[in-house]
Every structure is written in structure tokens, then in C-alpha cells.
Amino acid sequence: MNSNDKGNLGLAMVIADVMKRGYFVFTPIADTTSVDIIIANPEMSLRRVQIKYRKKNDKGTLEVPTNTVVNGKKIPVILSKIDLWAIYCPDTDKVYYIPTKILEGKSYMFLRIDMPVKRDSKIFFADEFIELNF
């Protein structure tokens, strides 16, 4: 599967997950922004969402970079323009929702899928991010 196919699958899985939760989804017409979808709750509060497709690496984590690809070029996302990152992982078939405030000042973060041998307070467990909160 090429990167476009992965991105399209991630988009489809996030949209399906959001709709199953009872939210509305709006999509931009152009593909030249870091906002992939806009989510609205029943009261029409909005969240701008960046979507990533990430497979679990050999360390049992998902690496979540704070950049995106626009017109074939990797660029950093201006976090103030995004409210939420939605990460689809085909290994778990789950979507993880990360508020951008957790990503501020970072070029990436890791979500742990597999349990570590030793617990570290800096570890973010993926299952802590399966709820979509407004």
C-alpha cells in the first residue's frame, strides 16, 4: 500500500469512527491545508482535525510527528491551526485522538501500544487516547 492509500484509509477509518460516535464530519474541498476534516458535536462545537495513519513500530509504539505533507513536501504543522490529531493504527484497528496541547513544543510523540517492561511517567499509553472529547 502506498502512502496515498494509507492516508485515504486513515481518513476513511477516522470518519467512520467519528460518525459512529454521533458526531458530524465536514471535509475541505482542497487538499492544501493541514486540516483534514472538521468534526462537530450535536451542539455544533467544532474541532479542526489532522489525520495520520501509523503502524506500530518494532518497539511497540506509534510515532506521531507534528508535520504533514502538502503538495508532496513535508512541513511542520502550526499547532494553533489544529485542535486535534486523529491517528488510525491498522495494527489495533483503533483511532487515537490527541489534543494539540499535548504536542506543543514537540516535533513528535510516541503512543505506546505494547506494555513496557518498566513504567515511565513520560510514556503515553495509546488506550488513554481512544475517547473523543469536546
N, C-alpha and C positions, 0 to 999 in steps of 0.2 A: 504494500500500500504506500503510495507516495504521500508527500506532506500535504498536498491539497486534499486528497481523500481523507487523511487523518483529521484535518481541520473541519471538513464537511461532516464527518462522523461525530466529532466532538460537538459541533454546533447542533446537529440533529438530536443528540442524546441530551444535551442541556435543555433544549427547547422542550423535549418530551418530559423531562424531569420537572421543569418549572410548571408546565401545564398540568401535570398530574397533581401538583401541589395546590392547584386552584388559582394560579397567577396568570396574568395576561402577558403576551410576548409581542414586542414590536421590533421589526428589523429595519436597518438602514438600507437605503436604495444603493448607495455606493459602498465600495469595499476599501475606502481610503481613510478610514478613521480607526482609532483603537477601540471604539465602542462596537462590539459585535451584535449585541441585542440590548433592548431596554425592557426591563421587567416592571410590571405594575401590579400592585396588590389590589384587592377589591375596592379599596378606598382611593385608588389611582395614585398612590405614592409611587414614585419612580426610582429605579436603580439602573445605572449605566453599567453594563457588564462586558468584560473582556473574557473570551473563552480560550482555553488551552486544552489540547489533547496530550496527555502524558502517560507513558508506560512506566511501570515500576522498574527501577534500575537494579543492578545486582546487589546493592546494599539494602534493598527493601524499602526504598524511598521514592517519592516523586519530586523531581526538581522543578520548581516553579520560578521561571525567570521573570523579571519585570521589564521585558522588552517584547516587541511584537514585530511582525513582518508586514510592511506596507510597500506595495509595488516592488516586491522582491528584495527589499532592503530591511535589515534588522535595525530597529530604532528603539530607544528607551521610551516607555510609556510615561506620560506625565500623569502621575497618580492622582492629581487633583481633578482630572477629567474622567476618572473611572471610580465607581463606587464599590465594585465587587468583581472578583475574579472567580470564574467557574471553571473547574478543572475536571475533565472527564478522563477516567482511568479505565481502559479496557480490561486490565487485569482483575479489577474488583467489580467492574460494571457499575460504578458509582460516580456521582458528581459531587465534588467538594467545593464549597463556597467560602472564599477567603475575602474578608473586608480589606480594602486597600490600606487602612490604617495600620494593619499588621505588617504590610510590605514597605511602609515608608522608610527611606534610608537604606534599603537593601537592594542589591542587584538580583537577588534570588532568595528563595527559602526552600526548605525541604519539608515535605509531609511524609511522616513515617507510616508505612503500610504494615510492615512486619515488626513484631515486638523486638526491641533491642535487648542485648544481654544485660546492659546496665542502664538504668533510667537516668536521664539528664534533664534538668529543668529547661534547657534550650530546645528540647525536642518538641516538635508539633506533631501530634498524632492525627492522622488523616480523619479518623472517625469523629474527631471533635469538630469537624467542619462539614458535616453532612446536612445540617439544618440550614434552611434559607430564612434568615431573619431580616425583618424590616425595621 
